[in-house]
Amino acid sequence: MKVSMWAAVIGAIALSGGVSSVSLAQGACEINESSPFQVNGAKQYIIAAANSRRDDEVPKHLQNAIRVLTDDPSKIKNDAGRQWMLIRAYAQWLQRDGATYVMKRGDVGFTQNPGGSQNLLLAIDSAATALESMLPQCTERVRPYRAQFFGDILNKSIAAMAAEQNDSATYFANLSLQIAGSDPRPWNVLSAVYQKANKTDSAMLAMEKVIALSGTDTLFAKVKQQSRYNLAVITLTRAENESAGERKDAGIKAARTLLEAYLKDTPGDANAAQALGRAVRLSGDTAAVTAIFADMMTAPDKFTADQLFEGASNAAATGHDADAAKLFENGLKKNPYHRLALLNFANVLFTLKDTERMAPVVTRLVSVDPNFDRGYRLMAGLWQLRARSESDAARKRVANDSVLFYLDRQTKTNPRVDITLAQQAGSSFVVQGTVNNEGTASASWTMALELLDAAGTVVATKAVAIGPVDGGGNTTFAVKLEAPKAVAFRYAPLK
């Protein structure tokens, strides 16, 4: 039995609600701000700019500070002090009303190449990096200067993304990387934007950057975990669609590694466990599959119906039919009319030759999907098992007659309906399929479709017009109904 219930949901991206501006409190480190005279002079200009009551004087003070620090750096025998004063001067430029991130170098205070452009975000990053490399103990003192502007820009990126302004979101995310290239959050925004634009390769690269840059920092734990999960789902889905070979094996292995790392940091996550079960099954590691669905076996209440059905599919695909039966059974307690689960459960019970449990499952399958020809084949299989186990001649004859009846019913099913999709879509439920006219004459039908909640209660109905369909031809249908509680469907026989 080949079963596929996997749904790759790449859901929402964790953004931690943006970034707050950080105060410019100094950390515990010692920087010589008083000598040589260039550093001390720059300090006086910066203080004057901060204390000036005349807006037109501020640029002059900041220009003078930059000039004395950059005219001839080789003469300044205190590079840590020089870089510290540059950070403060650049920051004051950016704090001015109407400030731009890029200015003409001459306007900033540079005497070399005054007509060129100077990116002040890159300038802060460069000076901060230089100071941190010389005095690592001053990292915390420098961090607020990065964080203040980084936070403002990243928040703009997040706001633009929320407003579906993807170009602006990308621009601000890349801009924020100029001042904090080692922060994973801009890459997290980019991964979300790329996914919206169906740029899957770019999204995957951005997720890899999030994972690598997050490291063990607890501040980034949420975005790291989300990227691990999303990257694993995409990688696994791609691998599944690959032909057998090294690319397929490598993709399955990569997805499994990501999911195992995810579950190590977030144990008990049902969605990740479900995905890991599929990855290890595809890898052929039957022992690992057993270990993964063991939790589903012992604590089914922790899992959704779909997760239990996925676990059952993995169990069946690796030859654990008894376990698969138990998982299907527990899943159907939560969604008793799930058509695909009923079909696969019936197949498992046929393999187990369990006619007692198979009978109500097949009966329900036929009531849910009455124009599905293979439902009648399963019913014939049920009676075949009964005939084989029957010793009473009269009852054995009845059973064999039933086998022939349902095989004939399968052959004569018309129209034949093949459901290709039945799932929740937000607050709606979607049913799609193909209707095949097995007759010789053109015909039309009306499908009386009902949507059901987990208790089997009808929550929505629709009369679906089908046809006319030429004899031997087919047509498709698609229905989407607003029904937040719907989890399954059924329809009356088409005649």
C-alpha positions in Angstrom: 0.0 0.0 0.0 1.5 3.3 -1.0 0.1 6.1 1.1 0.9 9.8 1.0 -0.8 12.2 3.4 2.1 14.6 3.8 1.2 18.3 3.6 4.1 20.6 3.4 2.9 23.6 5.3 5.5 26.3 5.5 3.3 28.5 7.6 4.1 31.8 9.4 7.6 33.1 9.9 8.6 33.9 13.5 9.8 37.5 13.6 9.9 38.1 17.4 7.8 41.3 17.0 10.6 43.4 15.7 13.4 45.1 17.6 13.4 47.8 20.2 15.9 50.6 20.2 18.6 50.3 22.7 19.8 53.1 24.9 23.4 54.3 24.5 24.6 53.1 27.9 28.3 52.4 28.1 29.7 49.1 29.0 32.6 48.3 31.3 35.7 48.9 29.2 38.5 51.5 29.1 39.1 53.6 26.0 41.6 56.5 26.0 39.5 59.4 24.8 42.0 62.2 25.7 45.1 61.6 23.6 46.6 62.2 21.2 45.2 65.7 20.4 43.2 64.5 17.4 41.1 62.1 19.5 40.7 64.7 22.2 39.8 67.3 19.6 37.2 65.1 18.0 35.7 64.4 21.4 35.3 68.1 22.1 33.6 68.6 18.6 31.2 65.7 19.3 30.3 67.1 22.7 29.8 70.5 21.2 27.5 69.1 18.5 25.5 67.2 21.2 25.1 70.4 23.3 24.6 72.9 20.5 21.4 74.9 20.6 21.8 76.0 17.0 21.0 73.4 14.4 23.2 75.0 11.8 26.3 74.6 14.0 25.9 70.8 14.5 27.0 69.8 11.0 30.2 71.9 11.4 31.1 70.3 14.7 30.6 66.8 13.3 32.5 67.6 10.1 35.4 68.9 12.1 35.4 65.7 14.3 35.5 63.5 11.2 38.1 65.6 9.5 40.6 65.4 12.4 40.1 61.7 12.8 40.5 60.8 9.0 42.9 63.4 7.5 45.9 61.3 8.4 45.1 58.3 10.5 48.7 57.0 10.6 49.6 59.9 12.9 47.0 59.0 15.5 48.7 56.5 17.9 45.5 55.5 19.5 43.4 53.7 17.0 40.9 52.4 19.6 40.2 55.9 20.6 39.9 57.1 17.0 37.4 54.3 16.1 35.4 55.0 19.2 35.1 58.7 18.3 34.2 57.8 14.7 31.4 55.6 15.9 30.0 58.5 18.0 30.3 61.0 15.2 28.6 58.8 12.6 25.8 58.0 15.1 25.2 61.7 15.7 25.0 62.3 11.9 22.3 59.6 11.7 20.4 60.9 14.7 19.8 64.2 13.0 16.3 65.0 11.8 15.9 64.1 8.1 19.2 62.2 8.2 20.0 59.8 5.2 22.0 56.6 5.4 24.2 57.7 2.5 25.8 61.2 2.3 28.4 62.9 0.2 31.8 62.4 1.8 32.6 66.1 1.9 29.4 66.9 3.7 30.3 64.3 6.4 33.8 65.8 6.9 36.1 63.7 4.8 38.8 65.6 2.9 39.8 62.7 0.8 37.4 62.0 -2.2 35.0 64.6 -1.0 32.7 64.1 -4.0 32.2 60.4 -3.3 29.4 58.7 -1.3 29.7 57.5 2.3 27.3 54.9 3.7 27.1 55.8 7.4 25.7 52.4 8.4 28.6 50.7 6.8 30.9 53.3 8.5 29.5 52.5 11.9 29.8 48.8 11.3 33.4 49.1 10.1 34.5 51.3 13.1 32.6 49.1 15.6 34.2 45.9 14.1 37.6 47.4 14.3 37.2 48.5 17.9 35.8 45.1 19.0 38.7 43.3 17.4 41.2 45.5 19.3 39.2 45.6 22.6 36.8 42.6 22.8 35.8 43.7 26.3 34.2 46.8 24.8 31.7 44.8 22.7 28.8 45.6 25.0 29.8 49.3 25.0 29.7 49.3 21.2 26.6 47.1 20.7 24.0 49.9 21.4 25.3 52.0 18.6 24.7 49.2 16.1 21.4 48.2 17.7 19.8 51.6 17.7 19.9 52.0 13.9 19.6 48.3 13.2 16.4 48.1 15.2 14.8 51.0 13.4 15.6 49.7 10.0 14.6 46.1 10.7 11.3 47.2 12.2 10.7 49.1 8.9 11.4 45.8 7.0 9.0 43.8 9.2 6.3 46.5 8.8 6.7 46.5 5.0 6.5 42.8 4.9 3.3 42.8 6.9 1.9 45.3 4.5 2.8 43.1 1.5 5.3 45.6 0.4 7.9 43.0 -0.5 10.3 45.3 -2.4 10.5 47.7 0.6 10.8 44.8 3.0 13.8 43.4 1.0 15.4 46.8 0.8 15.3 47.5 4.5 16.3 43.9 5.4 19.4 44.2 3.3 20.1 47.7 4.7 19.9 46.4 8.2 22.5 43.8 7.3 24.9 46.6 6.5 25.1 47.5 10.2 24.6 44.0 11.7 25.7 41.4 9.2 25.9 38.7 11.9 22.3 39.1 13.1 20.0 36.4 11.7 16.8 38.4 11.9 17.1 40.3 8.6 17.7 36.9 6.9 14.5 35.7 8.6 12.6 38.5 7.0 14.2 37.8 3.6 13.3 34.1 3.8 9.6 35.0 4.4 9.6 37.5 1.5 11.3 35.0 -0.9 8.7 32.4 0.0 5.9 34.8 -0.8 7.5 35.4 -4.1 8.0 31.7 -4.8 11.8 32.1 -4.8 12.3 28.8 -3.0 16.1 28.6 -3.6 16.7 32.1 -2.2 14.4 31.3 0.7 16.3 28.2 1.5 19.6 30.1 1.4 18.2 32.7 3.8 17.0 30.0 6.2 20.5 28.5 6.2 21.9 31.9 7.1 19.4 32.2 10.0 20.4 28.8 11.4 24.2 29.5 11.0 24.1 33.0 12.5 21.8 32.2 15.4 24.3 29.9 17.0 23.4 29.2 20.6 22.1 32.7 21.3 18.8 32.3 23.2 17.6 35.6 21.7 17.4 33.9 18.3 16.1 30.5 19.4 12.6 31.1 17.9 13.7 32.2 14.5 16.3 29.5 14.4 13.8 26.8 15.2 11.3 28.1 12.6 14.0 28.2 9.9 15.0 24.6 10.8 11.5 23.3 10.5 10.7 25.2 7.3 14.0 24.3 5.6 13.4 20.7 6.6 9.9 20.6 5.1 11.0 22.2 1.8 14.1 19.9 1.6 12.1 16.8 2.3 9.4 17.7 -0.2 12.0 18.3 -2.9 13.7 15.0 -2.1 10.5 13.1 -2.3 10.0 14.4 -5.9 13.5 13.4 -6.9 14.2 10.2 -8.8 16.1 7.6 -6.8 19.8 8.6 -6.5 22.3 10.6 -4.6 20.3 13.9 -4.8 17.3 12.2 -3.3 19.3 10.5 -0.6 21.2 13.7 0.3 17.9 15.6 0.6 16.3 13.1 2.9 19.4 13.0 5.0 19.6 16.8 5.3 15.9 17.0 6.2 16.3 14.3 8.8 19.3 16.1 10.4 17.4 19.4 10.6 14.3 17.8 12.1 16.3 15.8 14.7 18.1 19.0 15.7 14.7 20.8 15.9 13.2 18.1 18.1 16.2 18.1 20.4 15.6 21.7 21.2 11.8 21.5 21.0 10.9 18.0 22.1 7.4 16.7 21.7 6.5 19.0 18.7 3.9 16.9 16.9 4.3 18.5 13.5 8.1 18.0 13.5 7.7 14.4 14.7 5.3 13.8 11.9 7.8 15.2 9.4 10.7 13.2 10.9 8.7 10.1 10.6 8.3 10.6 6.9 12.0 11.4 6.5 13.2 8.3 8.3 10.7 6.2 6.4 12.0 7.5 3.1 15.5 6.8 4.3 14.6 3.1 4.9 15.4 3.3 8.6 12.5 1.1 9.8 13.9 1.0 13.4 13.8 4.8 13.6 10.3 4.9 12.2 9.2 2.6 15.0 10.8 4.8 17.6 9.1 7.9 16.2 5.5 6.7 16.1 5.9 5.0 19.5 4.9 8.2 21.2 1.8 8.3 19.0 1.0 4.8 20.1 1.2 5.5 23.8 -0.2 9.1 23.9 -2.5 9.6 20.9 -4.3 12.5 22.6 -1.2 14.6 22.1 -1.6 14.4 18.3 -4.1 15.6 15.7 -6.0 13.2 13.5 -3.9 14.1 10.5 -0.7 13.4 12.5 -1.9 10.1 13.6 -2.9 9.2 10.0 0.6 10.2 8.8 2.1 8.0 11.6 -0.1 5.2 10.5 1.0 5.6 6.9 4.6 5.5 7.9 4.0 2.4 10.1 2.2 0.6 7.2 4.8 1.5 4.7 7.5 -0.1 6.9 5.5 -3.3 7.5 4.2 -2.5 11.0 0.6 -3.2 10.1 -0.7 -3.8 13.6 0.7 -0.5 14.8 -0.7 1.2 11.7 -4.1 -0.2 12.5 -4.0 1.2 16.0 -2.9 4.6 14.8 -5.6 4.7 12.1 -8.2 3.7 14.7 -7.1 6.5 17.1 -7.1 9.0 14.3 -10.6 8.1 13.2 -11.8 8.7 16.7 -11.0 12.3 16.0 -12.1 12.5 12.4 -14.3 9.4 11.7 -15.2 10.3 8.1 -11.7 11.0 6.7 -12.0 9.3 3.3 -8.3 8.6 2.7 -7.8 7.3 6.2 -10.8 5.0 5.8 -9.3 3.7 2.5 -5.9 3.1 3.9 -7.2 1.6 7.1 -9.3 -0.8 5.2 -6.2 -1.9 3.2 -4.2 -2.5 6.4 -7.1 -4.5 7.9 -7.3 -6.6 4.7 -3.6 -7.4 5.1 -4.2 -8.3 8.7 -7.2 -10.5 7.6 -9.2 -8.7 10.3 -12.7 -8.9 8.9 -14.4 -7.9 12.2 -12.8 -4.4 12.2 -12.7 -4.2 8.4 -16.4 -4.5 7.8 -17.5 -1.2 9.4 -14.5 0.7 7.9 -15.3 -0.4 4.4 -19.0 0.3 4.9 -18.3 3.8 6.0 -15.9 4.4 3.1 -18.6 3.4 0.6 -21.1 5.7 2.4 -18.7 8.6 2.2 -17.5 8.0 -1.4 -20.2 5.9 -3.0 -19.0 6.3 -6.6 -15.4 5.3 -5.8 -15.0 1.9 -7.6 -12.2 0.6 -5.4 -14.4 0.9 -2.4 -16.5 -2.0 -3.8 -13.3 -3.9 -4.6 -12.4 -3.6 -0.9 -15.9 -4.8 0.0 -15.3 -7.8 -2.3 -12.0 -8.4 -0.5 -13.8 -8.4 2.8 -16.2 -11.1 1.6 -13.3 -13.0 0.1 -11.6 -13.2 3.5 -14.9 -14.3 5.1 -15.4 -17.0 2.5 -11.9 -18.4 3.1 -12.4 -18.6 6.8 -16.0 -20.1 6.6 -16.4 -23.8 7.1 -20.2 -23.9 6.8 -21.0 -24.6 3.1 -24.1 -22.5 2.9 -22.4 -19.5 4.5 -19.4 -20.0 2.3 -21.6 -19.9 -0.8 -23.2 -16.7 0.4 -19.8 -15.1 1.0 -18.6 -16.1 -2.5 -21.7 -14.8 -4.1 -21.1 -11.5 -2.2 -17.6 -11.4 -3.7 -18.9 -11.7 -7.2 -21.7 -9.1 -6.4 -19.2 -6.4 -5.3 -16.7 -7.1 -8.1 -19.6 -6.7 -10.5 -20.6 -3.5 -8.7 -17.0 -2.2 -9.0 -17.0 -2.9 -12.8 -20.4 -1.2 -13.3 -19.7 1.9 -11.2 -20.9 4.9 -13.3 -20.1 7.6 -13.1 -16.7 6.8 -11.4 -15.5 9.5 -9.0 -11.9 10.0 -8.0 -11.4 12.5 -5.2 -8.0 14.2 -5.7 -8.1 16.8 -2.8 -10.1 17.2 0.3 -8.7 19.4 3.0 -9.1 22.5 5.1 -8.1 25.8 3.6 -8.2 28.5 6.3 -11.8 28.7 7.4 -13.0 26.9 4.3 -13.0 23.3 3.1 -12.0 22.3 -0.4 -13.1 19.2 -2.3 -11.8 18.5 -5.8 -12.0 15.5 -8.1 -12.6 13.9 -11.5 -15.8 12.4 -12.7 -15.5 9.7 -15.4 -18.5 8.7 -17.6 -18.1 5.0 -18.0 -21.1 4.8 -20.3 -21.5 5.3 -24.0 -24.0 8.2 -23.9 -23.5 11.8 -22.7 -24.8 12.3 -19.2 -25.1 14.9 -16.4 -25.3 14.5 -12.7 -25.8 16.5 -9.5 -23.5 15.7 -6.5 -25.2 16.3 -3.2 -22.1 17.2 -1.2 -22.1 17.5 2.6 -19.3 18.8 4.8 -18.9 17.2 8.2 -17.3 18.2 11.5 -15.3 15.9 13.8 -18.6 14.5 15.3 -20.0 13.7 11.8 -22.5 16.6 12.0 -23.3 18.3 8.6 -22.0 21.8 8.7 -22.4 22.8 5.0 -24.0 21.5 1.9 -23.9 22.2 -1.9 -25.5 20.7 -4.9 -22.6 20.4 -7.4 -23.7 20.3 -11.1 -21.5 17.9 -13.1 -21.6 17.6 -16.9 -22.7 17.0 -19.5 -19.9 14.5 -19.9 -19.5 12.6 -23.2 -19.5 8.8 -23.0 -16.0 7.6 -22.2 -15.0 11.1 -21.2 -14.4 12.9 -17.9 -14.6 16.3 -16.3 -13.2 17.8 -13.1 -15.0 19.7 -10.3 -13.8 21.9 -7.4 -15.8 23.1 -4.5 -14.8 25.5 -1.8 -17.2 26.2 1.0 -16.9 28.4 4.1 -17.0 25.9 6.9 -14.5 26.5 9.8 -15.4 23.3 11.6 -15.4 21.0 8.5 -12.9 18.2 8.6 -14.4 15.7 6.1 -17.0 15.2 3.4 -19.5 12.8 1.9 -21.9 12.8 -1.0 -25.0 10.9 -2.0 -24.6 8.3 -4.9 -24.5 9.8 -8.4 -26.9 7.9 -10.6 
